[in-house]
Amino acid sequence: MAKVSVNIDAQCAKILSDVREGRFSPLYLLMGDEPYYPELVCDAIVQACIPEEEKDFNETICYGGEVTAAQVVTAARRFPMMAERQLVVVKEAQQMKGIEELAFYCAEPLDSTVLVVLLHGASVDKRKAFYKAAQKVGVVVDSPALRDYEVPNWILSYYGSRGLQIEPQAAALLAESVGTELSKIVVETDKLTKALPEGATRVSVADIERNVGISRQFSVFELTKELSYKHAAQALKIAAHLGNSAKFAMPMAVSALFTHFSRILKYGALLGRGGYPSPEDKARALAGVNPYFYKEYDTAVRNYPVPKAMAAVSLLCDYDYLGKGGDGTTLVSDGELLTELTAKLLNL
């Protein structure tokens, strides 16, 4: 998992632990491009902050499109009714008018109020007063979107936290199927665990194929592998099958291939310095790659030495342009473009 992802995961784990033990901050600013962690924290606070029998009087949940910042401040400045604290939650706060006015509340927040400001897939301006004030008096969760190459390792970590062991190939396949939205991975995992035999703790490629509905045999993940080994017949077969899929999108395929060949290029440049690289240097060159797949890259770097890897990256830039419409004169389909691209990569 990328360092930033590890940090947000650890931060949220600490917040959830505090919440379960009844320790609350006067303010939570929950934001970022990836909504999974902000919503996880918000749900935990709503569940634990106010006892069920007090919620009618001491819990206010509103939405940014329906309230102003002034109304939120008024609610936050009320005292709880015959209770230790009150909870005020603003969901979809990116839609709220005058959100910067909350900075005035942050100057003197009430100890008896827990104010949660939740933005969905958005952030406040970090240069302005509200963000700076929230950092001083409360807790800020800023959740960045994961890059596609970071997702498989996130899946490995997430499954581990649930007492499951998922094969690296299965994690890569799930990431390709679901994408980078963590909430979708969580939903698919919930469905998958219900389908596993009772007591099972290991998740295989076959489990992903059977329950998520994607075939390893015809996936971009498998295409990159066949290109690494220069297995021409199988690579072209996979490219043709992918290109004919109703869900196929050329930009997504090119992005995955670009990440793959960029790693090959970095690894080749590292080996070109001479000597055998240290495990740390190898891990940096192959950032985001599970060590299980290092053997594949040892082969790929021989099939695509630095000049060929550079040519591959350049080729992928050209096909990224074509796959996004190019100059508008390209008449071939996305599927034909992928087959053509695959053939050219094999011939480097």
C-alpha positions as CSV (number, residue, x, y, z in Angstrom):
1,M,0.0,0.0,0.0
2,A,1.3,3.5,-0.8
3,K,2.7,5.4,2.1
4,V,-0.1,8.0,2.0
5,S,-2.7,5.2,2.0
6,V,-1.0,3.6,5.0
7,N,-1.0,6.9,6.8
8,I,-4.7,7.5,6.2
9,D,-5.5,3.9,7.2
10,A,-3.6,4.3,10.4
11,Q,-5.1,7.7,11.2
12,C,-8.6,6.4,10.7
13,A,-7.9,3.3,12.8
14,K,-6.8,5.6,15.7
15,I,-9.9,7.8,15.3
16,L,-12.2,4.7,15.3
17,S,-10.5,3.4,18.4
18,D,-11.0,6.7,20.2
19,V,-14.6,6.9,19.1
20,R,-15.4,3.4,20.4
21,E,-13.9,4.3,23.8
22,G,-16.0,7.5,24.0
23,R,-13.2,10.0,23.2
24,F,-14.4,12.7,20.8
25,S,-13.0,15.8,19.2
26,P,-15.1,19.0,19.1
27,L,-14.7,19.1,15.3
28,Y,-14.1,16.6,12.5
29,L,-13.4,17.8,9.0
30,L,-13.7,14.7,6.7
31,M,-12.8,15.3,3.1
32,G,-10.8,14.1,0.1
33,D,-11.2,12.6,-3.4
34,E,-11.7,9.1,-2.0
35,P,-14.9,9.1,0.1
36,Y,-14.4,5.7,1.8
37,Y,-12.4,6.8,4.8
38,P,-14.3,10.0,5.5
39,E,-17.6,8.1,5.4
40,L,-16.3,5.3,7.5
41,V,-15.3,7.8,10.3
42,C,-18.6,9.7,10.0
43,D,-20.6,6.5,10.3
44,A,-18.6,5.4,13.4
45,I,-19.2,8.8,15.1
46,V,-22.9,8.8,14.4
47,Q,-23.2,5.2,15.8
48,A,-21.2,5.9,19.0
49,C,-21.5,9.5,19.9
50,I,-25.1,9.8,21.2
51,P,-27.0,7.0,22.9
52,E,-30.1,5.8,21.0
53,E,-32.5,7.2,23.6
54,E,-31.0,10.7,23.3
55,K,-30.8,11.0,19.5
56,D,-34.1,12.7,19.1
57,F,-33.0,15.6,21.2
58,N,-29.2,15.7,20.8
59,E,-28.4,14.6,17.3
60,T,-28.8,16.8,14.2
61,I,-28.0,15.4,10.8
62,C,-28.4,17.8,7.8
63,Y,-27.2,18.1,4.2
64,G,-25.1,20.9,2.8
65,G,-27.6,21.7,0.0
66,E,-30.3,22.3,2.6
67,V,-28.5,24.5,5.2
68,T,-26.2,27.4,5.4
69,A,-23.0,27.7,7.4
70,A,-24.8,30.2,9.7
71,Q,-27.5,27.7,10.5
72,V,-24.9,25.0,11.3
73,V,-23.1,27.4,13.6
74,T,-26.4,28.2,15.4
75,A,-27.1,24.4,15.8
76,A,-23.5,23.8,17.1
77,R,-23.8,26.6,19.7
78,R,-26.8,25.0,21.3
79,F,-26.3,23.1,24.5
80,P,-27.3,19.5,24.8
81,M,-30.6,18.6,26.5
82,M,-30.1,16.7,29.7
83,A,-27.0,15.0,28.3
84,E,-23.2,15.2,28.2
85,R,-23.0,16.2,24.5
86,Q,-24.8,16.8,21.3
87,L,-23.8,15.8,17.8
88,V,-24.2,18.0,14.6
89,V,-23.4,16.3,11.3
90,V,-23.3,18.1,7.9
91,K,-23.2,15.6,5.1
92,E,-22.5,16.6,1.5
93,A,-20.9,19.8,3.0
94,Q,-19.3,20.7,-0.4
95,Q,-22.8,21.9,-1.4
96,M,-23.1,24.2,1.6
97,K,-23.0,28.0,1.1
98,G,-20.6,30.0,3.1
99,I,-18.6,27.0,4.5
100,E,-15.7,29.3,5.4
101,E,-18.0,30.9,8.0
102,L,-17.4,27.8,10.1
103,A,-13.9,29.2,10.9
104,F,-15.6,31.6,13.3
105,Y,-17.2,28.7,15.2
106,C,-13.8,27.0,15.3
107,A,-12.4,30.0,17.2
108,E,-14.6,29.1,20.2
109,P,-16.1,25.6,19.8
110,L,-18.3,24.3,22.5
111,D,-16.9,21.4,24.5
112,S,-20.4,19.8,24.6
113,T,-20.8,19.8,20.8
114,V,-19.3,17.3,18.4
115,L,-19.5,18.9,14.9
116,V,-18.8,16.7,11.9
117,V,-18.4,18.3,8.5
118,L,-18.4,15.6,5.8
119,L,-17.5,16.4,2.2
120,H,-18.1,13.7,-0.5
121,G,-15.3,13.4,-3.0
122,A,-14.3,17.0,-2.4
123,S,-12.1,19.2,-0.2
124,V,-12.1,22.6,1.3
125,D,-9.5,25.2,0.3
126,K,-6.5,24.4,2.4
127,R,-5.2,28.0,2.0
128,K,-8.3,29.4,3.8
129,A,-9.3,30.0,7.4
130,F,-11.7,27.1,7.9
131,Y,-9.1,24.4,7.1
132,K,-6.4,26.0,9.2
133,A,-8.8,26.5,12.1
134,A,-10.0,22.9,11.8
135,Q,-6.5,21.6,12.1
136,K,-5.9,23.6,15.3
137,V,-9.1,22.6,17.2
138,G,-10.2,19.3,15.7
139,V,-9.4,16.3,13.5
140,V,-8.9,16.6,9.7
141,V,-9.2,13.5,7.6
142,D,-7.9,14.2,4.1
143,S,-8.4,11.0,2.0
144,P,-6.6,11.0,-1.4
145,A,-7.7,8.8,-4.3
146,L,-5.6,5.7,-4.8
147,R,-3.7,5.3,-8.1
148,D,-4.7,2.2,-10.0
149,Y,-1.3,0.5,-9.3
150,E,-1.8,1.1,-5.5
151,V,-5.2,-0.7,-5.3
152,P,-4.0,-4.4,-5.3
153,N,-1.8,-3.8,-2.3
154,W,-4.6,-1.9,-0.6
155,I,-6.8,-5.0,-1.2
156,L,-4.2,-7.3,0.3
157,S,-4.1,-5.1,3.4
158,Y,-7.8,-4.7,3.7
159,Y,-8.4,-8.5,3.4
160,G,-5.7,-9.1,6.0
161,S,-7.6,-6.7,8.4
162,R,-10.6,-8.9,8.0
163,G,-8.7,-12.1,8.7
164,L,-8.6,-13.1,5.1
165,Q,-5.6,-14.0,2.9
166,I,-6.1,-13.1,-0.8
167,E,-3.7,-14.4,-3.4
168,P,-1.7,-11.5,-5.1
169,Q,-3.1,-12.6,-8.5
170,A,-6.6,-12.5,-7.1
171,A,-6.1,-9.0,-5.6
172,A,-4.9,-7.8,-9.0
173,L,-7.9,-9.3,-10.8
174,L,-10.3,-7.8,-8.3
175,A,-8.7,-4.4,-8.7
176,E,-9.0,-4.6,-12.4
177,S,-12.7,-5.6,-12.2
178,V,-13.8,-3.1,-9.5
179,G,-11.4,-0.1,-10.2
180,T,-10.1,2.4,-7.6
181,E,-13.3,3.1,-5.7
182,L,-12.6,1.6,-2.3
183,S,-16.3,1.4,-1.3
184,K,-16.9,-0.8,-4.3
185,I,-14.1,-3.2,-3.2
186,V,-15.7,-3.3,0.2
187,V,-19.1,-4.2,-1.3
188,E,-17.6,-6.9,-3.5
189,T,-15.7,-8.3,-0.5
190,D,-18.9,-8.5,1.6
191,K,-20.6,-10.4,-1.2
192,L,-17.6,-12.6,-1.7
193,T,-17.2,-13.6,2.0
194,K,-20.9,-14.6,2.1
195,A,-20.2,-17.0,-0.8
196,L,-17.1,-18.5,0.7
197,P,-17.4,-21.9,2.5
198,E,-17.8,-21.6,6.2
199,G,-14.5,-21.1,8.0
200,A,-12.6,-20.3,4.7
201,T,-9.9,-17.6,5.1
202,R,-8.1,-17.9,1.8
203,V,-9.4,-16.2,-1.4
204,S,-8.1,-17.5,-4.7
205,V,-8.3,-16.3,-8.3
206,A,-11.0,-18.9,-8.8
207,D,-13.1,-17.3,-6.0
208,I,-12.8,-13.9,-7.7
209,E,-13.7,-15.3,-11.1
210,R,-16.7,-17.2,-9.7
211,N,-18.1,-14.5,-7.5
212,V,-17.1,-11.2,-9.0
213,G,-17.7,-12.2,-12.6
214,I,-14.3,-11.5,-14.3
215,S,-12.1,-14.0,-16.1
216,R,-8.4,-14.0,-15.4
217,Q,-7.8,-15.5,-18.8
218,F,-9.1,-12.4,-20.6
219,S,-8.1,-9.5,-18.4
220,V,-5.7,-6.6,-18.8
221,F,-3.7,-8.0,-15.9
222,E,-3.2,-11.2,-17.9
223,L,-2.4,-9.2,-21.1
224,T,0.5,-7.4,-19.3
225,K,1.8,-10.8,-18.2
226,E,1.8,-12.3,-21.7
227,L,3.4,-9.2,-23.1
228,S,6.2,-9.5,-20.4
229,Y,6.9,-13.0,-21.6
230,K,6.3,-12.1,-25.3
231,H,3.8,-14.9,-25.7
232,A,2.5,-13.4,-28.9
233,A,-0.4,-15.8,-29.7
234,Q,-1.9,-15.6,-26.2
235,A,-1.4,-11.8,-26.0
236,L,-3.2,-11.2,-29.3
237,K,-6.0,-13.6,-28.3
238,I,-6.5,-11.7,-25.0
239,A,-6.4,-8.3,-26.8
240,A,-9.0,-9.4,-29.3
241,H,-11.3,-10.8,-26.6
242,L,-10.9,-7.7,-24.4
243,G,-11.6,-5.4,-27.4
244,N,-14.9,-7.1,-28.1
245,S,-16.1,-6.8,-24.5
246,A,-19.1,-4.5,-24.0
247,K,-17.3,-2.9,-21.0
248,F,-14.0,-2.3,-22.7
249,A,-12.5,1.2,-22.6
250,M,-9.3,1.9,-24.4
251,P,-8.0,4.6,-22.1
252,M,-8.3,2.3,-19.1
253,A,-6.3,-0.5,-20.9
254,V,-3.7,2.0,-22.1
255,S,-3.3,3.3,-18.5
256,A,-2.6,-0.2,-17.1
257,L,-0.1,-0.9,-19.9
258,F,1.6,2.4,-19.4
259,T,2.0,1.7,-15.7
260,H,3.4,-1.8,-16.5
261,F,6.0,-0.6,-19.1
262,S,7.0,2.4,-17.0
263,R,8.0,-0.1,-14.3
264,I,9.9,-2.1,-16.8
265,L,11.7,1.0,-17.9
266,K,12.6,2.0,-14.3
267,Y,13.7,-1.5,-13.4
268,G,15.8,-1.7,-16.6
269,A,17.5,1.7,-15.8
270,L,18.3,0.4,-12.3
271,L,19.9,-2.8,-13.6
272,G,21.8,-0.7,-16.2
273,R,23.8,0.9,-13.4
274,G,25.6,-2.4,-12.8
275,G,25.6,-4.9,-10.0
276,Y,22.6,-6.6,-8.4
277,P,20.2,-4.0,-6.9
278,S,19.4,-4.0,-3.3
279,P,15.9,-5.1,-2.2
280,E,15.1,-1.5,-1.3
281,D,16.2,-0.2,-4.8
282,K,14.2,-2.9,-6.5
283,A,11.1,-2.1,-4.5
284,R,11.4,1.6,-5.4
285,A,11.8,0.8,-9.1
286,L,8.9,-1.6,-9.0
287,A,6.7,0.6,-6.8
288,G,3.3,-1.0,-6.2
289,V,4.3,-4.4,-7.4
290,N,3.9,-7.3,-5.0
291,P,7.2,-9.2,-4.6
292,Y,5.3,-12.3,-5.8
293,F,5.4,-10.8,-9.4
294,Y,9.1,-9.8,-9.4
295,K,10.0,-12.9,-11.4
296,E,7.8,-11.7,-14.2
297,Y,9.6,-8.3,-14.3
298,D,13.0,-10.1,-14.3
299,T,11.9,-11.7,-17.6
300,A,10.2,-8.5,-18.9
301,V,13.3,-6.4,-18.5
302,R,15.2,-8.9,-20.7
303,N,12.5,-8.8,-23.4
304,Y,12.2,-5.0,-23.2
305,P,15.6,-3.5,-22.4
306,V,15.7,0.3,-21.8
307,P,15.6,1.4,-25.5
308,K,12.6,-0.9,-26.2
309,A,10.9,0.0,-23.0
310,M,11.2,3.7,-23.9
311,A,9.8,2.9,-27.3
312,A,6.9,1.1,-25.6
313,V,6.1,4.1,-23.4
314,S,6.2,6.4,-26.4
315,L,3.9,4.1,-28.3
316,L,1.5,4.0,-25.4
317,C,1.3,7.8,-25.4
318,D,0.4,7.7,-29.1
319,Y,-2.4,5.2,-28.5
320,D,-3.6,7.0,-25.5
321,Y,-4.2,10.0,-27.8
322,L,-5.9,7.8,-30.4
323,G,-8.0,6.0,-27.7
324,K,-9.4,9.4,-26.5
325,G,-10.5,10.4,-30.0
326,G,-7.2,11.6,-31.5
327,D,-7.8,14.1,-34.2
328,G,-11.3,12.8,-34.9
329,T,-10.3,11.1,-38.1
330,T,-9.6,7.6,-36.6
331,L,-12.2,5.1,-38.0
332,V,-11.0,2.0,-36.2
333,S,-12.7,0.7,-33.1
334,D,-11.2,0.6,-29.6
335,G,-10.9,-3.2,-30.0
336,E,-8.9,-2.9,-33.2
337,L,-6.7,-0.2,-31.6
338,L,-5.8,-2.6,-28.8
339,T,-5.0,-5.4,-31.1
340,E,-2.9,-3.2,-33.2
341,L,-1.1,-1.8,-30.1
342,T,-0.5,-5.3,-28.8
343,A,1.1,-6.4,-32.0
344,K,3.4,-3.4,-32.1
345,L,4.5,-4.0,-28.5
346,L,5.3,-7.6,-29.3
347,N,7.4,-6.5,-32.2
348,L,9.6,-4.1,-30.3
